[in-house]
Amino acid sequence: AAASGLRSPGAAAEKSDSLLWPPGARSAGSLSQAAARTRVKLEDVAVKWTINNEFGEKTVYQFDGKHTLYHRNGALVNPELLTQGSASLNLHNVTLDDEGIYTCTVLITPQYGSGTIQLQVRAQPTVLLSPQNPEITAGGEKTFSCDVHQFYPQEIDISWLVRKYGSKHERPLTQDICTGVPLAHDKKGMFTVLSRVTREVSEEDDGSLYICEVRHESLEKPLRGNTTIFVMSKWVERGVLCLQSASFLILVMLLECSLWLLSACNHRTGTKLINCRFLGLVKYYETQACL
């Protein structure tokens, strides 16, 4: 039986030593070669695929020369290839439950044999880094979160790096990092984990790129998420607040001026009083603004 028939997207298979019983029995592969040379009749061929994993041993596919039984949806053995020496098992829509040791047993009267192969299922993680492109005041702290989810198996490595604006050098971060334990968060058995880093930023950090790098055996190369920070000096922030206060002041002045004009038209004798109120508000809001 062709072991490659077990391979599927997102899964890696490793061969193990063939198990033959009883002693002296021929392997499934040699029987397949013999079938290819001697033009075996289909009714003389019997094939059985089983899986052994944490759920126990169960039959996946069975053919007795006439009847075919599939014990897993999406499992397929091409009967036209059986007489040509191929009993490859194809699995569609592979899940974590398909992981295990598969045994192929072939009977070509009067000979039989078997072989095994191990199927290992891998799920690639996804990375979400937040917040994206934040604006931070110099001297303040910011916590970045790296959410890694939908991966299998559980073992995973997460690291943090930073690259200054205009530099090609990436410096690893080693302090103020908190990474949780990967936990299975759904019935499918996929894992998720959250890693955080807290940084105190200065004006020199403006434009720096923060990177969350993930290494997992399902990945050919590390997977990354990144975000760029924009640092505002305290004076710039104060200037923004001043502009906001000034805008509010102008709005109040316009409102009071409108009231003054309205009262001047309707009550000429009250003009001086309303004008004094207006000047008082100006002095009050001037003391509240950071000018």
N, C-alpha and C positions, 0 to 999 in steps of 0.2 A: 504494500500500500504506500502511496506517495505521501510522505509526511508533510510536504509543502502545502497539501490541501487544507491544512489547519490554519495557515496564516491568514490574517485578515487585517484591515486597516485599524491602527491603534493597538495592535496586539503583536507581541514578539514570542516566537516559539523556539525552544531549545530542545534538541534531541537528547534522549537518554539511551542507555544501553538496552538492546533488545532483550525481551524476556521470552524464553521459549519453554514450552511445556507440552508433552513430556520431554525429557532429555533425548536429543537426536532429532527432534522435530525441525522442520525447515522453517526459515523465516518467511514472513509475509512477502517480503521483497523478492526472495528467490522464487516463491510460488508465482508471483506476478510475472517474472521473467519466463518461467516455464509455461505459463498460460499464453504469453505472447508468441512463444515459439511453436506451440502445439495446437493452436486454434481450439481452445476449450469451448464447449457448449455452455450457454448461459445457465441451463438447468442443472449443470454440474458444479456451479459456483455458489458458495454461501459466504456471506460477509457480515460481520458484527462489529460495531463501534461502541465502546463504552467509555464513560468518564468517571474518574475517581477524584473527589475533592472533599472539602469540609462538610459537604452535605451527604457524603457516602458515595457508593458506586451505583450507577444507573446506566441503562442502555440509551444510546443516542440514535443509532440507526441499525436496522437489521434486514437482511435479505436472505431467503432460504432457497433461491433458485427459481421461485415462482412469485412469491409474495414479498412486498416491501412494507416495512413498518418504520415510520419516523416518530421518535419520541421527543423531538424538539422542533419547534417551529423554525423554519429557515435552514434546517440541516438538509444537505443534498449530496447524494452520490449518483453519478451518471451511470445508469445501467449499461449503456452502450459501450462504455469503456471497460467494463468488468472482464469481458472476454479478451481484451487487449492488454490486460495485466495492470489496470489502474483501478484502485478502490478509494481514490482520494475523497476525503470528506470536506465539504465546503460549508462554512458556518456564516450565515448572514445576520446582521444586527447583533453583533457580539456585545455581551454585557459582562459584568464582573462575575456573574454566576457561571460563565463558561470557562473560567480559569480552572485548570486541573491537569491531571495526567490522563491522556487518551490512549486506549488500547484498541488496535485493529486486529481482528482475528479473521483469517481467510481459510476456507475449506474448499479444496479442489480434490474431489474423491480420487484416490483414497488418502491424499496427503493434506496436512493442515499446518499452519504456523501463525505466529502473532508478533507484533512489534508495538512499541510504545513511543509516545512523544509528549512533551509537556508544553502546555499553552499558558503563557503568562500575559495577562491583560494589563495595559497601561492607559491611563487617561491624562491628557495634558492639561496643566492648570491655566487659568486666566488670571490676569493681574489688573487691579484697579487701584490707582494712587490718587489720593485726595488730601487737601483741596488742590484744585488746578489753578496755577498762575495767581497765587494770592498776593495781595498788597499788605506789607507788614511794616510797622513803625520801627525804626532803628532802636535797639536796646530792648525790644520786646521778645517774647517767646512764641514759637509756633510749633504745633504738633502735626506731623504728617502721618497718614494712615495708609498702609498697603494691604489691601484685601485680596487674598489668594484663595481661589475656590475651584471646585470641580476637578480635583486631581486624585490619582490613585497610582501606586500605593501611598501609604501614609508618610513615608520618609521624604523630607523636603528641606532645602537650605535657603534661607532668606538673608540677604545682606543689604546694607545701605551705603551709598557712595554720594559724593558731592563733587561737582566740577565748577570752578569759578568761571565767571564770564570772560570769554576770550582765551581761556586755557584749554589745553587738550588733556591735561593730567586729571585723573579721577582719584580722589582721596577717600579711602574707606572711613566710615563713621563707626566708632566703637563704644560711645557713651550715650547714656539716656535712651537706650533702645529696649523695647519690651515686645517680645514675640511670644504668642500663645502656643498652646499644644494643638496640633491638627486634630479636628474632630469630625466624625461622620455626621453630616447635617441633613441627610435625606435617606430614603429607603433604598436608593441605588447603591449606597455605600461609598459615595464620593466624599472626599475630605475638603475641609476649608480651614483657613487659619488667618489670623490678623496680626500684623506687625506694626508697631508705632515707634517713631523717633521724635524727640522734642529738641528743638534748637533755639539758642538765643542768637539773634541776628544783629549785624552791624551794617553800616552803610557800605562797607566793602563787600558785603554779600549780595548786593544788588545784581540781578541777572544770573545768579548762580542756579545751576541745575541739580536738583535732588533726584536721586535714582534709587529705586527699589529693584534689586536683582534677585531672580528666583532660579534655583538649580533643582532639576528633578530628572529622574532616570528616563522619563518619557520624552525629554527634550534633547535634541541634538546639540543645541547651544542655549546659554542662559536666556531667560525671558525677562524683559524689563518693562517697568513703568516709570515715568518721570514727570516732573513738574518744575516750572521756572518761577522763582520768587522775585518780587519787585519790592525793594526796600525804600521807604520814605523817611527822610530825616525828620527829627522832631520839629525843626523850624518850618519845614514844608507843611507838616501836618497842622501846626499852629496857624500857618498862613491860610490853609484851607478853612479852618474854623473861623478865622477872622473874616474871610470872604463870606462865609455863611452868615455870620452875625451882621456884617455890613449889609448884606442883601435883605436880611430881616428888618434891619433898621430903616432902610430905604422904603421898604413896603409899609412899615408903620407910619413913616413920615408922609408918604403919599396918601395913606388912608386919613390921617389927621388933617392933612391939607385940604382934602376933599370935604371933610366935615367943616373945616373953617370957612371954605368958600360958600358951602351950602348955608351955613349959619349967617355969614356976612350978607347974603342975599335976602334971607328971610328975617333976620334980626340984627339990624345994623348996630344996635346998642350993645350987642353981645360979642362984637368982634374982638375987643381987647382981651376979654376973659378967655375965649377959645384959643387965641394966639399964645397966651401965657401957658395954657395946658400943653400946647404943641412944643414950646421950648423946654418945658419940664421933661417931657418924654424924650426929647433929643438928649438931654443931659443924662437921663437915666440909662438909656441904651448905650450911650458912649461909655459909661462906666462898666457895662456888662461885656462889651466887645473887647477882644484882646489886641487893641491897637496900641 
